[in-house]
Amino acid sequence: MGKRRQDPVEVNADGSADLYEISTWEPRSTLDRFAHWLYHIGIRTLRYLVILAAILILLLQVAFGSLGALSDQPLFAGIAILSAVPAFGLAAYIYYADVTTEEPLTLLVGTFLLGVLFAGFAGILNGRLGEPVQAIGSGFGLVPFLGQVFVFFLIVGPVEETVKLLAVRLYAFRDNRFDAVVDGAVYGAAAGLGFATIENALYITQNAEMATGTVELLAASSDITAVRALAGPGHVIYSAFAGYYLGLAKFNPDDAGPIVLKGLLIASLIHAVYNTLAGPVTAIVATIYNVDFLVAFFGFVIVYDSFFGLLLLKKVHTYRRAYKRAHEDPDETALRPEQTEFDP
């Protein structure tokens, strides 16, 4: 952690004088203790209010929105779970790659659930802010695609990555067991998995809720399920990037704000570029090579997610090598040839 800054009086004091409310402070008086209590209760209450609001939004979606189909048609739930399997696999690998202490299941599950809950905030903000931004970006309908690009870069990317990072910040980040920079990537991946799971469920129920009968349901949902299964790992990658920088910020408090912002900018940019290119590139590839749209989309996602997924894993493995090097036996290290970089 960064060293606490000191006032000049405290720096030059010999320790004999009481500097309370001159250059130092601690809760002494009744008012001090009340202010200290009120501040922490306020922060805690705000945190719980955010979570309660997210729960309320989710319940409303189940009661009055398309998520109600999960209870009416159990097959929807099964399809939604299957669509999250690729994202789960990637999140599990990032967890496995964490070379530090094993992350507790309570923090992982809690972060996953907060990722599920906070998706509701993203849905509301995307809807409320997306339309005016799209209208401005498209010149009020003159260039529709440009308006959509504006939405991806200014609304969807930043909003979704911020709410996923909030899922990490409100719970796991505050725990003492979040004790290494790389833990941020693990919990970011868990939040991304939760977000992708509920987003997949929403897309699947919205696109297949008109179907009647099992056969028609499977036919209606098969393509969208495949698309969501392919899109899910992206959410894990984006939020794992942002989470890594959140972890870096925890251990560099003097520059925490810029570090967190850098992580959000990286995650939002990768997210927005994906959203922008997915449709046009898939259509071009499908036309040029005369292949099915889903096949072309599969190819695009594999290339795009592989590129950024490898960059993420490179960052995680760089930390892994540094950690192992820092924990080597000094006597064994002295016997090894001098090196200018970490071992592969």
C-alpha positions in Angstrom: 0.0 0.0 0.0 1.1 3.6 -0.6 2.8 5.5 2.2 0.4 7.9 4.0 1.1 11.6 3.2 2.0 13.7 6.2 1.5 17.4 7.0 4.8 19.4 7.5 4.0 19.7 11.2 3.7 15.9 11.6 6.9 15.4 9.6 9.0 17.6 11.8 7.4 16.7 15.1 9.4 14.9 17.8 6.5 12.9 19.0 6.0 14.7 22.3 3.2 17.0 21.2 -0.5 16.0 20.7 -1.3 16.8 17.1 -4.9 15.8 17.2 -6.9 18.1 14.8 -3.7 20.0 14.1 -2.2 17.6 11.6 -3.6 14.2 12.6 -7.0 12.9 13.5 -8.6 9.9 15.2 -12.1 9.4 16.7 -11.9 10.7 20.2 -14.9 12.8 21.1 -18.5 11.7 20.9 -18.9 13.8 17.8 -15.9 12.2 16.3 -17.2 8.7 16.9 -20.7 9.7 15.6 -19.2 11.1 12.4 -17.0 8.0 12.0 -20.1 5.7 12.6 -22.4 7.8 10.3 -19.9 7.7 7.4 -19.4 4.0 7.5 -23.1 3.3 8.0 -23.9 5.6 5.1 -21.4 3.8 2.8 -22.7 0.4 3.9 -26.3 1.4 3.5 -25.6 2.8 0.0 -23.9 -0.5 -0.9 -26.9 -2.5 0.3 -29.4 -0.1 -1.5 -27.5 -0.7 -4.8 -27.8 -4.4 -4.3 -31.5 -4.2 -3.3 -32.2 -2.1 -6.4 -30.5 -4.7 -8.6 -32.6 -7.5 -7.0 -35.8 -5.5 -7.5 -35.0 -5.0 -11.2 -34.3 -8.7 -11.6 -37.6 -9.6 -9.9 -39.5 -7.2 -12.1 -37.9 -8.8 -15.2 -39.0 -12.2 -13.9 -42.5 -11.0 -13.0 -43.3 -8.8 -15.9 -40.5 -9.2 -18.5 -39.2 -11.9 -20.7 -37.3 -13.6 -17.8 -40.7 -14.9 -16.6 -40.4 -17.5 -19.4 -37.7 -19.2 -17.4 -40.3 -20.5 -14.9 -43.0 -21.0 -17.5 -40.8 -23.0 -19.9 -37.9 -24.8 -18.0 -36.3 -25.6 -21.3 -35.4 -21.9 -21.6 -33.4 -22.2 -18.5 -31.5 -25.2 -19.7 -30.7 -23.6 -23.0 -29.5 -20.4 -21.2 -27.2 -22.5 -19.0 -25.8 -24.4 -22.0 -25.1 -21.1 -23.7 -22.9 -20.0 -20.8 -20.7 -23.1 -20.9 -17.9 -21.6 -23.1 -17.8 -18.5 -20.9 -17.6 -20.7 -17.8 -14.7 -22.6 -19.3 -12.7 -19.4 -19.9 -13.4 -18.1 -16.4 -12.4 -21.5 -15.0 -9.1 -21.3 -16.8 -8.4 -17.8 -15.5 -9.1 -19.1 -12.0 -6.7 -22.0 -12.6 -4.0 -19.6 -13.9 -4.1 -17.7 -10.6 -0.8 -18.8 -9.0 -1.5 -17.1 -5.6 -3.7 -18.4 -2.8 -6.9 -20.2 -3.9 -9.8 -17.8 -4.1 -12.7 -18.7 -1.7 -15.9 -20.1 -3.2 -18.0 -17.5 -1.3 -16.3 -14.6 -3.0 -16.4 -16.2 -6.4 -20.1 -17.1 -6.1 -21.0 -13.7 -4.6 -19.2 -11.9 -7.4 -21.0 -14.1 -10.0 -24.4 -13.3 -8.4 -23.6 -9.6 -8.3 -22.7 -9.8 -12.0 -26.1 -11.3 -12.7 -27.9 -8.7 -10.6 -26.1 -5.6 -12.0 -26.9 -6.6 -15.5 -30.3 -5.0 -14.9 -28.6 -1.6 -14.4 -26.9 -1.9 -17.7 -30.2 -2.8 -19.4 -31.9 0.3 -18.1 -29.0 2.7 -18.8 -28.4 1.3 -22.3 -32.1 1.8 -23.1 -32.4 5.3 -21.5 -29.1 6.7 -22.9 -28.8 4.8 -26.1 -31.6 6.3 -28.1 -30.6 10.0 -27.7 -26.9 9.2 -28.4 -27.8 7.1 -31.4 -30.0 10.0 -32.8 -27.1 12.5 -32.3 -24.5 10.1 -33.8 -26.6 9.3 -36.8 -27.4 13.0 -37.5 -31.0 12.1 -36.5 -31.3 9.3 -39.0 -29.0 10.4 -41.8 -26.3 7.8 -41.1 -27.9 5.0 -39.0 -24.8 2.8 -38.6 -22.7 5.7 -37.3 -25.3 6.3 -34.6 -25.1 2.7 -33.6 -21.3 3.0 -33.4 -21.7 6.0 -31.1 -23.9 3.9 -28.8 -21.4 1.0 -28.7 -18.5 3.3 -27.8 -20.2 5.9 -25.6 -22.9 3.8 -23.9 -22.9 0.0 -24.2 -19.2 -0.6 -23.7 -18.6 1.8 -20.8 -21.9 1.1 -19.0 -21.6 -2.7 -19.1 -18.0 -2.8 -18.2 -18.6 -0.4 -15.3 -21.5 -2.4 -13.8 -19.4 -5.6 -14.1 -16.5 -3.9 -12.3 -18.9 -2.6 -9.7 -19.8 -6.3 -9.0 -16.2 -6.8 -8.0 -15.6 -3.5 -6.2 -18.6 -3.8 -3.9 -17.8 -7.3 -2.5 -14.6 -9.2 -3.3 -12.4 -6.2 -3.6 -13.1 -5.2 0.0 -12.2 -8.6 1.4 -8.7 -9.2 2.8 -8.6 -12.4 0.8 -8.4 -10.3 -2.3 -4.6 -10.2 -1.7 -2.9 -10.0 -5.1 -3.2 -8.0 -8.3 -4.1 -11.0 -10.4 -7.1 -11.7 -8.1 -8.8 -8.8 -9.9 -8.7 -10.8 -13.2 -10.2 -13.8 -11.5 -13.1 -11.9 -9.9 -13.6 -9.8 -13.0 -14.0 -13.0 -15.0 -16.6 -14.2 -12.4 -18.5 -11.0 -12.8 -18.4 -11.3 -16.6 -19.6 -14.8 -16.4 -22.6 -13.8 -14.3 -23.4 -10.9 -16.6 -23.1 -13.1 -19.7 -25.4 -15.8 -18.1 -28.3 -13.4 -17.5 -27.8 -11.6 -20.8 -27.9 -14.9 -22.6 -31.1 -15.8 -20.8 -32.7 -12.4 -21.8 -31.7 -12.8 -25.4 -32.9 -16.4 -25.6 -36.3 -15.8 -24.0 -36.9 -12.6 -26.0 -36.2 -14.4 -29.3 -37.9 -17.7 -28.6 -40.8 -16.8 -26.3 -43.3 -16.9 -29.2 -42.5 -20.6 -30.0 -45.0 -23.3 -29.1 -44.0 -26.9 -28.4 -40.5 -28.3 -27.8 -39.6 -28.8 -31.5 -40.5 -25.3 -32.5 -38.8 -23.9 -29.4 -35.5 -25.7 -30.2 -35.7 -24.5 -33.8 -36.4 -20.9 -32.7 -33.7 -20.8 -30.1 -30.9 -22.8 -31.7 -29.3 -20.0 -33.6 -29.6 -17.4 -30.9 -28.2 -19.9 -28.4 -25.2 -20.5 -30.6 -24.7 -16.8 -31.0 -24.9 -16.1 -27.2 -22.6 -19.1 -26.5 -20.0 -17.5 -28.8 -20.5 -14.0 -27.4 -20.3 -15.1 -23.7 -16.5 -15.5 -23.5 -16.1 -11.9 -24.6 -17.8 -10.6 -21.4 -15.3 -12.7 -19.4 -12.3 -11.3 -21.3 -13.5 -7.7 -21.1 -14.2 -7.7 -17.4 -11.1 -9.7 -16.6 -9.0 -7.0 -18.1 -10.8 -4.3 -16.1 -10.6 -6.5 -13.0 -6.9 -6.9 -13.4 -6.4 -3.2 -13.3 -8.7 -2.9 -10.3 -6.4 -5.3 -8.6 -3.4 -3.2 -9.6 -5.2 -0.1 -8.2 -5.7 -1.8 -4.8 -2.0 -2.1 -4.3 -1.2 1.3 -5.8 -3.6 3.6 -3.9 -1.9 6.9 -4.9 -2.8 6.3 -8.5 -5.9 4.1 -8.0 -8.2 6.3 -10.0 -6.2 6.5 -13.2 -5.4 2.8 -13.0 -9.1 1.8 -12.7 -10.0 4.2 -15.5 -7.3 2.7 -17.7 -8.7 -0.8 -17.1 -12.3 0.4 -17.9 -11.1 2.2 -21.1 -9.3 -1.0 -22.3 -12.4 -3.2 -21.5 -14.9 -0.7 -23.0 -12.8 -0.3 -26.2 -12.4 -4.0 -26.8 -16.2 -4.5 -26.1 -17.3 -1.6 -28.4 -15.0 -2.7 -31.3 -16.4 -6.2 -31.0 -20.0 -4.9 -31.2 -19.2 -2.6 -34.1 -17.4 -5.2 -36.2 -19.4 -8.3 -35.5 -22.2 -7.6 -37.9 -20.4 -6.0 -40.9 -17.4 -8.4 -40.8 -19.6 -11.4 -40.5 -21.8 -10.3 -43.4 -18.7 -9.6 -45.6 -17.1 -13.0 -44.8 -20.4 -14.8 -45.4 -20.8 -13.1 -48.8 -17.2 -13.5 -50.0 -16.9 -17.2 -49.0 -20.5 -18.1 -49.6 -20.9 -19.6 -46.1 -23.8 -19.6 -43.6 -24.0 -16.4 -41.5 -23.6 -18.4 -38.3 -20.4 -20.1 -39.6 -19.0 -16.7 -40.6 -19.9 -15.3 -37.2 -18.2 -18.2 -35.5 -15.0 -17.5 -37.4 -15.1 -13.9 -36.5 -15.6 -14.6 -32.8 -12.9 -17.2 -32.7 -10.3 -14.8 -34.2 -11.4 -11.8 -32.2 -11.7 -13.4 -28.8 -8.6 -15.5 -29.4 -6.5 -12.4 -30.0 -7.6 -10.5 -26.9 -8.0 -13.7 -24.8 -4.3 -14.4 -25.5 -3.3 -10.9 -24.6 -5.2 -11.3 -21.3 -3.6 -14.7 -20.6 -0.2 -13.3 -21.4 -0.7 -10.6 -18.8 -1.9 -13.2 -16.2 1.0 -15.5 -17.0 3.5 -12.6 -16.8 2.2 -12.1 -13.3 2.4 -15.8 -12.7 6.1 -15.9 -13.7 6.9 -12.8 -11.6 5.2 -14.4 -8.6 7.1 -17.6 -8.9 10.4 -15.7 -9.4 9.7 -13.7 -6.3 9.1 -16.8 -4.2 12.1 -18.8 -5.4 14.7 -20.0 -3.0 17.5 -17.4 -3.1 20.1 -20.1 -2.9 18.6 -21.8 -6.0 18.3 -18.5 -7.8 22.0 -17.8 -7.2 22.9 -21.1 -8.9 21.0 -20.2 -12.1 22.7 -18.4 -15.0 22.0 -14.6 -15.1 18.9 -13.8 -17.1 17.5 -10.6 -18.6 13.9 -11.7 -18.5 11.6 -14.2 -16.9 11.7 -17.8 -17.8 8.9 -18.9 -20.2 
